[in-house]
Amino acid sequence: PGIIGIVIIKEPTGAYYGGEIAAPLFQKIMKRVLPYLGILPEQEEWVTVRVS
């Protein structure tokens, strides 16, 4: 792989799980890193929907 990334949230507080906090941060990081490798975002935007 060209890059490897991991976001670890140690002991999140409140009613959150690590993935709920780490995923948006990972997304922000990748949006800035991937263009350096020539990987550009697609035209359509993905929407995150919370289901319960």
GIQUI-V669618 format. One line per field, one symbol per residue. ss: DSSP state (H for helix, E for strand, L for the rest). phi: phi as a letter, one per 20 degrees, with the letter a starting at -180 (. if undefined). burial: # if it has 9 or more other ideal C-beta (glycine too) atoms within 8 Angstrom, else .. Layout:
ss = ???
phi = ???
burial = ???
This chain:
ss = LLLLLLLLLLLLLLLLLHHHHHHHHHHHHHHHHHHHHLLLLLLLLLLLLLLL
phi = .fbccbcddelfdnecdgffeffffffffffeeggfenedffffeedecedc
burial = ......#....#.....#..###.##..###.###.................
